[in-house]
C-alpha cells in the first residue's frame, strides 16, 4: 500500500474505524462546521478508509458524489480539501483535550487568567492542581504543568506578591527544577545510548548540573529522580557491580508514578543497559532484559496510542525472547505486533526478527534446517536497510555459516568471503561510532582466527587451547560468549565434539 498523496487522505487514514462516526457527528455540529458539502465530502472519503488509495478515489468521482451534476471545478475541490483538512486537525486537538490527561481544564485556567474575574481564575487553577495531585503520576509532565500553574498564579497582576503565604514563586521554582532534573537525565541517557551506535556530538549542556541536583536531593524524597539518576549512571564508566534486583525494585516502586511516556523511557533504557551484557552471554542480564520486556508488553506499553512501534523495539523484544527459549511467546508477539511496524520498515524488521528466532531454535535443537531458514530470512533484508540492520545481519550471517561449515552442510569458502565483505563494510561506512566499528572489526578478526583453527583438524585441539587463553586475556570483543563457546567446542577431544 502506498502513501496517500494528499495530507487530507493521510489524516483520514490514521483515524481508527470507530472514529469515523465520531468525526461525522463533529462535522454535523454547526458549532464546528456549517458547510454541509464538507460533511458530505467526508462521508464519501470514509468509504475508502483506511487505505485511501483505491482506483476509484479520484477528484472527479468525489466531486460528482459531493456536488451532484455540477461541472467539475478544480479550485472548488481544492478549497473543500483544505477546509476538511483543517476541521480534521481541529477534531484531533479537541479529542486530545478531552482525553485521559484532561488538558481542557489546564487550557481553561489559562483562558480565565486573561479575563477580569480573578476569583474564577484562582478557582480554575486550584481545581486543576487538585486533579493533578489526585493522579499518581509524578514525572516530568506533572512537574512542568504544576510549574506553569504556580507561575501563572504568581505573575497574575492581581496576586499579592508580598504576602508571605503566597509562596507561589518558590513552588514554581521547585517544580521547574524537578522537571529540569528529570528531563535532562532522560535526554542525557538517550544521548549516551545513541553514541553507542553512531558518531554523535549532541549532549544536554546542563547535564552535569542536573546530575549534581539529583545527587544533592530535595527536601522531599523523589523516587523518580532517583530512578532516572541511577539509570543515567548505568551508562557512565563504573567499576561497581549493578544490583539488578534493586534496580528492578526501584522501578516497581516508581512505576505507577510515571506517566506512560516515562514508563516506556525507563523500560527502554533498562533494556539497552542490559543488552551488551546479554550479548556477551550473561544469562542474568538476559533474564533481566526479558523480565523488563514482559512488563512492557503486559502493560501495553509497546505502542503509544494509535502510533506505530519502532523496529528497534520490535527486534529487541523478539530476539530477547528467543535467547531465553521463549520461542512460542516470540512468535505470538510477532504475529500480534508486526502490523504496528512503520510500513517502510516492516519487511526488514520482520525478516530479521524471524531470522533471529530460527537461529536460536536451530542452536537449541541442533537443527540445520532452522539455520538455513534463518539465512533465507536474512536474505530478505534490504541491502539499503541502513545501520540499524547491517551489523546485526552481517554478524548473524557469519555465525550461521560457521555453524553450517562445522556441521558439514557447507564448504570452506563462505566464512572467509563473508568476513572480507564485513570488514569492507565497516571500513567504508562513516556513520559508525569508532568504538562500535573497532568492536565489530575485532569480532570479525576473531571469527577468522576461529575458522582457521576449525579448518585444521590435525592441530585443532592444541590451537583451540591456545586461542582460549588468548581470548580470556584479550579485551572482550562483541559476541565474546559465542567465540568462547565455539573455541571450547574445538578444544574438546574429537570423540566429545
Rosetta blueprint (number, residue, H / E / L):
1 X L
2 X L
3 X L
4 X L
5 X L
6 X L
7 X H
8 X H
9 X H
10 X H
11 X H
12 X H
13 X H
14 X L
15 X L
16 X L
17 X L
18 X L
19 X H
20 X H
21 X H
22 X H
23 X H
24 X H
25 X H
26 X H
27 X H
28 X H
29 X L
30 X L
31 X L
32 X L
33 X L
34 X L
35 X L
36 X H
37 X H
38 X H
39 X H
40 X H
41 X H
42 X H
43 X H
44 X H
45 X H
46 X H
47 X L
48 X L
49 X L
50 X L
51 X L
52 X L
53 X L
54 X L
55 X L
56 X L
57 X L
58 X L
59 X H
60 X H
61 X H
62 X H
63 X H
64 X H
65 X H
66 X H
67 X H
68 X L
69 X L
70 X L
71 X L
72 X L
73 X L
74 X H
75 X H
76 X H
77 X H
78 X H
79 X H
80 X H
81 X H
82 X H
83 X H
84 X H
85 X H
86 X H
87 X H
88 X H
89 X H
90 X H
91 X H
92 X H
93 X H
94 X H
95 X H
96 X H
97 X H
98 X L
99 X L
100 X L
101 X L
102 X L
103 X H
104 X H
105 X H
106 X H
107 X H
108 X H
109 X H
110 X H
111 X H
112 X H
113 X L
114 X L
115 X L
116 X L
117 X L
118 X H
119 X H
120 X H
121 X H
122 X H
123 X H
124 X H
125 X H
126 X H
127 X H
128 X H
129 X H
130 X H
131 X H
132 X H
133 X H
134 X H
135 X L
136 X L
137 X L
138 X L
139 X L
140 X H
141 X H
142 X H
143 X H
144 X H
145 X H
146 X H
147 X H
148 X H
149 X H
150 X H
151 X H
152 X H
153 X H
154 X H
155 X H
156 X L
157 X L
158 X L
159 X L
160 X L
161 X L
162 X L
163 X L
164 X L
165 X L
166 X L
167 X L
168 X H
169 X H
170 X H
171 X H
172 X H
173 X H
174 X H
175 X H
176 X H
177 X H
178 X H
179 X H
180 X H
181 X H
182 X H
183 X H
184 X H
185 X H
186 X H
187 X H
188 X H
189 X H
190 X H
191 X H
192 X H
193 X H
194 X H
195 X H
196 X L
197 X L
198 X E
199 X L
200 X L
201 X L
202 X L
203 X L
204 X L
205 X L
206 X L
207 X H
208 X H
209 X H
210 X H
211 X H
212 X H
213 X H
214 X H
215 X H
216 X H
217 X L
218 X L
219 X L
220 X L
221 X L
222 X L
223 X H
224 X H
225 X H
226 X H
227 X H
228 X H
229 X H
230 X H
231 X H
232 X H
233 X H
234 X H
235 X L
236 X L
237 X L
238 X L
239 X L
240 X L
241 X L
242 X L
243 X L
244 X H
245 X H
246 X H
247 X H
248 X H
249 X H
250 X H
251 X H
252 X H
253 X H
254 X H
255 X H
256 X H
257 X H
258 X L
259 X L
260 X H
261 X H
262 X H
263 X H
264 X H
265 X H
266 X H
267 X H
268 X H
269 X H
270 X H
271 X H
272 X H
273 X H
274 X H
275 X H
276 X H
277 X H
278 X H
279 X H
280 X L
281 X L
282 X L
283 X H
284 X H
285 X H
286 X H
287 X H
288 X H
289 X H
290 X H
291 X H
292 X H
293 X H
294 X H
295 X H
296 X H
297 X H
298 X H
299 X L
300 X L
301 X L
302 X L
303 X L
304 X L
305 X L
306 X L
307 X L
308 X L
309 X E
310 X L
311 X H
312 X H
313 X H
314 X H
315 X H
316 X H
317 X H
318 X H
319 X H
320 X H
321 X H
322 X H
323 X H
324 X L
325 X L
326 X L
327 X H
328 X H
329 X H
330 X H
331 X H
332 X H
333 X H
334 X H
335 X H
336 X H
337 X H
338 X H
339 X H
340 X H
341 X E
342 X L
343 X H
344 X H
345 X H
346 X H
347 X H
348 X H
349 X H
350 X H
351 X H
352 X H
353 X H
354 X H
355 X H
356 X H
357 X H
358 X H
359 X H
360 X H
361 X H
362 X H
363 X H
364 X H
365 X H
366 X L
367 X L
368 X H
369 X H
370 X H
371 X H
372 X H
373 X H
374 X H
375 X H
376 X H
377 X H
378 X H
379 X H
380 X L
381 X L
382 X L
383 X L
384 X L
385 X L
386 X L
387 X H
388 X H
389 X H
390 X H
391 X H
392 X H
393 X H
394 X H
395 X H
396 X H
397 X H
398 X H
399 X H
400 X H
401 X H
402 X H
403 X H
404 X H
405 X H
406 X H
407 X L
408 X L
409 X L
410 X L
411 X L
412 X L
413 X H
414 X H
415 X H
416 X H
417 X H
418 X H
419 X H
420 X H
421 X H
422 X H
423 X H
424 X H
425 X H
426 X H
427 X H
428 X H
429 X L
430 X L
431 X L
432 X E
433 X L
434 X H
435 X H
436 X H
437 X H
438 X H
439 X H
440 X H
441 X H
442 X H
443 X H
444 X H
445 X H
446 X H
447 X H
448 X H
449 X H
450 X H
451 X H
452 X H
453 X H
454 X H
455 X L
456 X L
457 X L
458 X L
459 X L
460 X H
461 X H
462 X H
463 X H
464 X H
465 X H
466 X H
467 X H
468 X H
469 X H
470 X H
471 X H
472 X H
473 X H
474 X L
475 X L
476 X L
477 X L
478 X L
479 X L
480 X H
481 X H
482 X H
483 X H
484 X H
485 X H
486 X H
487 X H
488 X H
489 X H
490 X H
491 X H
492 X L
493 X L
494 X H
495 X H
496 X H
497 X L
